[in-house]
Amino acid sequence: MLKITSLNKTFNPGTVNEKRAICDVSLTVNDGDFITIIGSNGAGKSTLLNMIAGNVSTDSGHIVLGDKDITYFSDVKRAKFIGRVFQDPMMGTAPDMWIEENLALAFRRTKSHTLKWGIKASERELYIKTLAQLGLGLEDRLRSKVGLLSGGQRQAVTLLMATLQKPELLLLDEHTAALDPKTASTVLELSDKIIREHSLTTLMVTHNMQNAIDYGNRLIMMHEGRIILDVAGEKKKALTVEALLKQFEALSGAEFSNDRALLS
C-alpha cells in the first residue's frame, strides 16, 4: 500500500541550526497494516508523517502510495487519498460551521465541486447514522457549531471526517495527546473500531508506549531520524514497556528521552 525508499530531510541546511530530521528511511507498509510509531524527542516521527502527507517536502527519496508516486504531489492532491487527524483538536475542522457542514466537506472531498451546497436528506441520514456509532450524542446536534464542542467530541468528528470517504492511508499524529486520559482512551478506542471495521491502512504516532504495544499489528521505533526497530505479530504482542525501553537503549546506545512517554 505504501512504499518509502531512502527518504531524507534536513532543516536549515548549512546553518548553525541545521537539523537532519529524517535519515535514509525506507519502509514498506502492507495493505491493512495498523502501525504504531514511537520514539524519543526529535526522533522524526511527526516529520515522517508530514512528509507522507505532503506538508514537508523531501530532500531525496520516493514515496509511493498504491500505484502512484506521490513524492512531488501537493498536500492538497494527496488529501484525495490520505486522511489525517492532528494532535490539536482545533485543527482539521471548520469551527464556525455546523457538524453536518463539516461532515459534508469531508464527504465531498473526492467528488467534483459545484456551486450547489445544500445537504441532501440521504447525506444527512448517513451523517446521523455515522455519528450515532460514536455514542456521544452528536447525532442530535447536527446544527451545532463544531467550535462549541469539547476537545474529545471535536477530535471524534475530525476522525469521522478523515475516514468518511475511506482513505487509502490514514495518518494519526498523536491525536489523543491533547486530551484528558479518559477522553483520550475513548477516542483511541473509537479509532481502533473504525480502523478495524474498514480495514484502513494506518500509521499512528503515539507518545504512550503501552498504547503502541496494545494497538495495531506492527510497531516501529524511531531515533534521530532513523527506524531502529520494526516488530510485528506475536513478537509485538509479547512486548512490555520495560522490554521496549531495554531494546531502545540496546539499539540506540542512549537512554529513552520522551517525558510524556515515560510519564504515561
C-alpha positions as a Markdown table, in Angstrom:
| # | Residue | x | y | z |
|---|---|---|---|---|
| 1 | Met | 0.0 | 0.0 | 0.0 |
| 2 | Leu | 2.8 | 2.4 | 0.9 |
| 3 | Lys | 6.5 | 2.2 | -0.1 |
| 4 | Ile | 9.0 | 4.7 | 1.2 |
| 5 | Thr | 12.5 | 4.5 | -0.3 |
| 6 | Ser | 15.7 | 6.3 | 1.0 |
| 7 | Leu | 13.8 | 9.3 | 2.4 |
| 8 | Asn | 15.9 | 12.2 | 3.7 |
| 9 | Lys | 15.1 | 15.6 | 5.2 |
| 10 | Thr | 17.4 | 18.3 | 6.7 |
| 11 | Phe | 16.0 | 21.5 | 8.1 |
| 12 | Asn | 18.1 | 24.7 | 7.9 |
| 13 | Pro | 20.9 | 23.1 | 5.9 |
| 14 | Gly | 24.3 | 24.9 | 6.0 |
| 15 | Thr | 23.4 | 26.9 | 9.1 |
| 16 | Val | 24.1 | 26.6 | 12.8 |
| 17 | Asn | 20.5 | 25.4 | 13.2 |
| 18 | Glu | 21.0 | 22.5 | 10.8 |
| 19 | Lys | 18.9 | 19.5 | 11.8 |
| 20 | Arg | 18.9 | 16.2 | 10.0 |
| 21 | Ala | 15.3 | 15.1 | 10.8 |
| 22 | Ile | 14.9 | 12.0 | 8.5 |
| 23 | Cys | 18.0 | 9.9 | 7.6 |
| 24 | Asp | 17.7 | 7.4 | 4.7 |
| 25 | Val | 14.4 | 6.0 | 5.9 |
| 26 | Ser | 12.9 | 3.1 | 3.9 |
| 27 | Leu | 9.6 | 1.5 | 4.9 |
| 28 | Thr | 7.1 | -0.9 | 3.3 |
| 29 | Val | 3.5 | -0.8 | 4.6 |
| 30 | Asn | 1.2 | -3.6 | 3.6 |
| 31 | Asp | -2.5 | -3.2 | 2.8 |
| 32 | Gly | -4.4 | -3.2 | 6.1 |
| 33 | Asp | -1.4 | -2.6 | 8.3 |
| 34 | Phe | -2.0 | -0.6 | 11.5 |
| 35 | Ile | 1.4 | 0.6 | 12.5 |
| 36 | Thr | 2.1 | 2.4 | 15.8 |
| 37 | Ile | 5.2 | 4.7 | 15.8 |
| 38 | Ile | 7.0 | 5.7 | 18.9 |
| 39 | Gly | 10.4 | 7.3 | 19.6 |
| 40 | Ser | 12.4 | 9.7 | 21.7 |
| 41 | Asn | 12.1 | 13.5 | 21.5 |
| 42 | Gly | 13.1 | 14.8 | 18.0 |
| 43 | Ala | 13.1 | 11.2 | 16.6 |
| 44 | Gly | 11.4 | 12.4 | 13.4 |
| 45 | Lys | 8.0 | 10.7 | 13.9 |
| 46 | Ser | 5.8 | 13.7 | 13.1 |
| 47 | Thr | 8.2 | 14.8 | 10.3 |
| 48 | Leu | 7.8 | 11.5 | 8.7 |
| 49 | Leu | 4.0 | 11.8 | 8.7 |
| 50 | Asn | 4.3 | 15.4 | 7.4 |
| 51 | Met | 6.4 | 14.2 | 4.5 |
| 52 | Ile | 3.9 | 11.4 | 3.7 |
| 53 | Ala | 1.1 | 14.0 | 3.8 |
| 54 | Gly | 2.9 | 16.5 | 1.7 |
| 55 | Asn | 3.2 | 19.2 | 4.4 |
| 56 | Val | 7.0 | 18.9 | 4.3 |
| 57 | Ser | 9.0 | 18.4 | 1.1 |
| 58 | Thr | 11.6 | 15.7 | 0.6 |
| 59 | Asp | 15.2 | 16.3 | 0.0 |
| 60 | Ser | 15.6 | 12.9 | -1.6 |
| 61 | Gly | 13.9 | 9.6 | -1.8 |
| 62 | His | 10.5 | 8.4 | -3.0 |
| 63 | Ile | 7.0 | 7.9 | -1.6 |
| 64 | Val | 4.7 | 5.6 | -3.5 |
| 65 | Leu | 1.1 | 5.1 | -2.4 |
| 66 | Gly | -0.6 | 2.2 | -4.2 |
| 67 | Asp | 0.4 | 2.6 | -7.8 |
| 68 | Lys | 1.1 | 6.4 | -7.5 |
| 69 | Asp | 4.4 | 8.0 | -6.9 |
| 70 | Ile | 3.3 | 10.9 | -4.7 |
| 71 | Thr | 6.7 | 12.2 | -3.9 |
| 72 | Tyr | 6.1 | 15.6 | -5.6 |
| 73 | Phe | 2.3 | 15.8 | -5.2 |
| 74 | Ser | 1.0 | 18.8 | -3.3 |
| 75 | Asp | -0.6 | 18.2 | 0.1 |
| 76 | Val | -4.0 | 19.2 | -1.5 |
| 77 | Lys | -3.6 | 16.5 | -4.2 |
| 78 | Arg | -2.6 | 13.9 | -1.6 |
| 79 | Ala | -5.7 | 14.7 | 0.5 |
| 80 | Lys | -7.8 | 12.8 | -2.0 |
| 81 | Phe | -6.0 | 9.6 | -0.9 |
| 82 | Ile | -4.8 | 10.3 | 2.6 |
| 83 | Gly | -6.9 | 11.0 | 5.7 |
| 84 | Arg | -5.3 | 12.7 | 8.7 |
| 85 | Val | -6.1 | 13.6 | 12.3 |
| 86 | Phe | -3.8 | 16.0 | 14.1 |
| 87 | Gln | -2.7 | 16.4 | 17.7 |
| 88 | Asp | -4.5 | 19.7 | 18.1 |
| 89 | Pro | -8.3 | 19.2 | 18.3 |
| 90 | Met | -8.7 | 22.7 | 16.8 |
| 91 | Met | -7.2 | 21.5 | 13.5 |
| 92 | Gly | -9.0 | 19.5 | 10.8 |
| 93 | Thr | -12.4 | 21.2 | 11.3 |
| 94 | Ala | -14.0 | 24.5 | 10.5 |
| 95 | Pro | -15.1 | 25.8 | 13.9 |
| 96 | Asp | -17.8 | 28.3 | 12.7 |
| 97 | Met | -19.6 | 25.6 | 10.6 |
| 98 | Trp | -22.1 | 23.1 | 11.8 |
| 99 | Ile | -21.2 | 19.5 | 12.4 |
| 100 | Glu | -23.2 | 18.4 | 9.3 |
| 101 | Glu | -21.5 | 21.1 | 7.2 |
| 102 | Asn | -18.0 | 19.8 | 8.3 |
| 103 | Leu | -19.0 | 16.3 | 7.5 |
| 104 | Ala | -20.4 | 17.4 | 4.1 |
| 105 | Leu | -17.0 | 18.9 | 3.3 |
| 106 | Ala | -15.3 | 15.7 | 4.1 |
| 107 | Phe | -17.9 | 13.5 | 2.3 |
| 108 | Arg | -17.4 | 15.6 | -0.9 |
| 109 | Arg | -13.6 | 15.7 | -0.7 |
| 110 | Thr | -13.1 | 13.3 | -3.6 |
| 111 | Lys | -16.1 | 14.5 | -5.7 |
| 112 | Ser | -16.5 | 17.2 | -8.3 |
| 113 | His | -17.3 | 20.6 | -6.9 |
| 114 | Thr | -20.2 | 22.7 | -8.0 |
| 115 | Leu | -21.9 | 25.9 | -6.7 |
| 116 | Lys | -24.6 | 23.8 | -5.2 |
| 117 | Trp | -24.2 | 23.4 | -1.5 |
| 118 | Gly | -27.5 | 22.1 | 0.0 |
| 119 | Ile | -27.2 | 18.9 | 2.0 |
| 120 | Lys | -29.4 | 16.1 | 0.7 |
| 121 | Ala | -31.7 | 14.1 | 3.0 |
| 122 | Ser | -29.8 | 10.9 | 2.1 |
| 123 | Glu | -26.5 | 12.6 | 3.1 |
| 124 | Arg | -28.0 | 13.8 | 6.4 |
| 125 | Glu | -29.2 | 10.2 | 7.2 |
| 126 | Leu | -25.6 | 9.0 | 6.6 |
| 127 | Tyr | -24.2 | 11.6 | 9.0 |
| 128 | Ile | -26.8 | 10.8 | 11.7 |
| 129 | Lys | -26.0 | 7.0 | 11.4 |
| 130 | Thr | -22.3 | 7.6 | 11.4 |
| 131 | Leu | -22.3 | 10.0 | 14.4 |
| 132 | Ala | -24.6 | 7.7 | 16.4 |
| 133 | Gln | -21.9 | 5.0 | 16.3 |
| 134 | Leu | -19.7 | 7.3 | 18.4 |
| 135 | Gly | -22.1 | 7.1 | 21.3 |
| 136 | Leu | -21.5 | 10.8 | 22.1 |
| 137 | Gly | -25.0 | 12.1 | 21.3 |
| 138 | Leu | -23.7 | 14.2 | 18.4 |
| 139 | Glu | -26.3 | 12.8 | 16.0 |
| 140 | Asp | -28.8 | 15.1 | 17.7 |
| 141 | Arg | -26.6 | 18.1 | 17.3 |
| 142 | Leu | -26.1 | 18.3 | 13.5 |
| 143 | Arg | -26.5 | 22.1 | 13.5 |
| 144 | Ser | -24.2 | 22.8 | 16.5 |
| 145 | Lys | -21.1 | 24.7 | 15.6 |
| 146 | Val | -18.0 | 22.4 | 15.8 |
| 147 | Gly | -16.2 | 25.2 | 17.8 |
| 148 | Leu | -18.6 | 24.7 | 20.7 |
| 149 | Leu | -17.8 | 21.0 | 21.1 |
| 150 | Ser | -15.4 | 19.7 | 23.7 |
| 151 | Gly | -11.9 | 18.6 | 22.7 |
| 152 | Gly | -12.8 | 14.9 | 22.7 |
| 153 | Gln | -16.0 | 15.5 | 20.7 |
| 154 | Arg | -14.2 | 17.6 | 18.2 |
| 155 | Gln | -11.5 | 15.0 | 17.8 |
| 156 | Ala | -14.1 | 12.4 | 17.2 |
| 157 | Val | -15.7 | 14.5 | 14.5 |
| 158 | Thr | -12.3 | 15.0 | 12.9 |
| 159 | Leu | -11.7 | 11.3 | 12.9 |
| 160 | Leu | -15.0 | 10.7 | 11.2 |
| 161 | Met | -14.2 | 13.4 | 8.6 |
| 162 | Ala | -10.8 | 11.7 | 7.9 |
| 163 | Thr | -12.5 | 8.3 | 7.3 |
| 164 | Leu | -15.9 | 9.2 | 5.9 |
| 165 | Gln | -14.6 | 8.6 | 2.4 |
| 166 | Lys | -12.4 | 5.5 | 3.0 |
| 167 | Pro | -8.8 | 6.8 | 2.5 |
| 168 | Glu | -6.1 | 4.7 | 1.1 |
| 169 | Leu | -4.0 | 5.7 | 4.1 |
| 170 | Leu | -4.9 | 7.1 | 7.5 |
| 171 | Leu | -2.4 | 9.2 | 9.5 |
| 172 | Leu | -3.0 | 9.7 | 13.2 |
| 173 | Asp | -0.4 | 12.2 | 14.6 |
| 174 | Glu | -0.6 | 11.9 | 18.4 |
| 175 | His | -4.3 | 12.6 | 18.0 |
| 176 | Thr | -5.1 | 11.9 | 21.7 |
| 177 | Ala | -2.1 | 13.7 | 23.3 |
| 178 | Ala | -4.0 | 16.9 | 24.0 |
| 179 | Leu | -7.0 | 15.2 | 25.7 |
| 180 | Asp | -7.5 | 14.1 | 29.3 |
| 181 | Pro | -6.8 | 10.4 | 30.0 |
| 182 | Lys | -10.5 | 9.3 | 30.0 |
| 183 | Thr | -11.3 | 11.2 | 26.8 |
| 184 | Ala | -8.1 | 10.0 | 25.1 |
| 185 | Ser | -9.0 | 6.4 | 25.9 |
| 186 | Thr | -12.5 | 6.9 | 24.3 |
| 187 | Val | -11.1 | 8.5 | 21.1 |
| 188 | Leu | -8.4 | 5.8 | 20.8 |
| 189 | Glu | -11.0 | 3.0 | 21.2 |
| 190 | Leu | -13.2 | 4.7 | 18.5 |
| 191 | Ser | -10.1 | 5.0 | 16.3 |
| 192 | Asp | -9.4 | 1.3 | 16.6 |
| 193 | Lys | -13.0 | 0.4 | 16.0 |
| 194 | Ile | -13.2 | 2.5 | 12.8 |
| 195 | Ile | -9.8 | 1.2 | 11.5 |
| 196 | Arg | -10.8 | -2.5 | 12.1 |
| 197 | Glu | -14.3 | -2.1 | 10.6 |
| 198 | His | -13.0 | -0.5 | 7.4 |
| 199 | Ser | -9.6 | -2.3 | 7.3 |
| 200 | Leu | -7.8 | 1.0 | 7.0 |
| 201 | Thr | -4.1 | 1.1 | 6.4 |
| 202 | Thr | -2.9 | 3.3 | 9.3 |
| 203 | Leu | 0.2 | 4.9 | 10.7 |
| 204 | Met | -0.3 | 6.2 | 14.3 |
| 205 | Val | 2.3 | 8.3 | 16.1 |
| 206 | Thr | 1.8 | 8.0 | 19.9 |
| 207 | His | 3.7 | 9.1 | 23.0 |
| 208 | Asn | 2.1 | 6.3 | 25.0 |
| 209 | Met | 4.3 | 3.2 | 24.9 |
| 210 | Gln | 1.6 | 0.9 | 26.3 |
| 211 | Asn | -0.8 | 2.1 | 23.6 |
| 212 | Ala | 1.9 | 1.5 | 21.0 |
| 213 | Ile | 2.0 | -2.1 | 22.2 |
| 214 | Asp | -1.7 | -2.7 | 22.7 |
| 215 | Tyr | -3.0 | -1.3 | 19.3 |
| 216 | Gly | -2.2 | -2.3 | 15.8 |
| 217 | Asn | -0.4 | -5.3 | 14.3 |
| 218 | Arg | 3.0 | -3.7 | 13.9 |
| 219 | Leu | 5.3 | -1.3 | 16.0 |
| 220 | Ile | 8.0 | 1.0 | 14.7 |
| 221 | Met | 10.5 | 2.8 | 17.0 |
| 222 | Met | 12.5 | 5.8 | 15.7 |
| 223 | His | 15.6 | 7.5 | 16.9 |
| 224 | Glu | 17.5 | 10.5 | 15.4 |
| 225 | Gly | 15.6 | 10.3 | 12.1 |
| 226 | Arg | 16.0 | 6.5 | 11.7 |
| 227 | Ile | 13.9 | 3.4 | 12.2 |
| 228 | Ile | 15.7 | 1.3 | 14.7 |
| 229 | Leu | 13.1 | -1.3 | 15.5 |
| 230 | Asp | 10.2 | -2.8 | 13.4 |
| 231 | Val | 8.3 | -5.6 | 15.1 |
| 232 | Ala | 5.0 | -7.3 | 14.3 |
| 233 | Gly | 2.8 | -10.2 | 15.1 |
| 234 | Glu | 3.4 | -12.4 | 18.1 |
| 235 | Lys | 6.7 | -10.6 | 18.9 |
| 236 | Lys | 4.8 | -7.3 | 19.2 |
| 237 | Lys | 2.1 | -8.9 | 21.4 |
| 238 | Ala | 4.8 | -10.2 | 23.8 |
| 239 | Leu | 6.3 | -6.8 | 24.3 |
| 240 | Thr | 6.2 | -4.9 | 27.6 |
| 241 | Val | 7.1 | -1.3 | 28.2 |
| 242 | Glu | 10.1 | -2.4 | 30.2 |
| 243 | Ala | 11.3 | -4.7 | 27.3 |
| 244 | Leu | 10.7 | -1.9 | 24.8 |
| 245 | Leu | 12.8 | 0.5 | 26.8 |
| 246 | Lys | 15.6 | -2.0 | 27.0 |
| 247 | Gln | 15.5 | -2.7 | 23.3 |
| 248 | Phe | 15.7 | 1.1 | 22.6 |
| 249 | Glu | 18.7 | 1.5 | 24.8 |
| 250 | Ala | 20.5 | -1.5 | 23.2 |
| 251 | Leu | 19.7 | -0.4 | 19.6 |
| 252 | Ser | 20.3 | 3.3 | 20.0 |
| 253 | Gly | 23.1 | 3.4 | 22.7 |
| 254 | Ala | 21.2 | 6.1 | 24.5 |
| 255 | Glu | 18.5 | 6.4 | 27.2 |
| 256 | Phe | 15.0 | 7.0 | 26.0 |
| 257 | Ser | 14.2 | 10.7 | 26.3 |
| 258 | Asn | 10.5 | 11.4 | 26.0 |
| 259 | Asp | 8.9 | 12.8 | 29.2 |
| 260 | Arg | 5.3 | 12.3 | 28.0 |
| 261 | Ala | 6.0 | 8.7 | 27.0 |
| 262 | Leu | 7.8 | 7.8 | 30.3 |
| 263 | Leu | 5.1 | 9.5 | 32.4 |
| 264 | Ser | 2.3 | 7.8 | 30.6 |
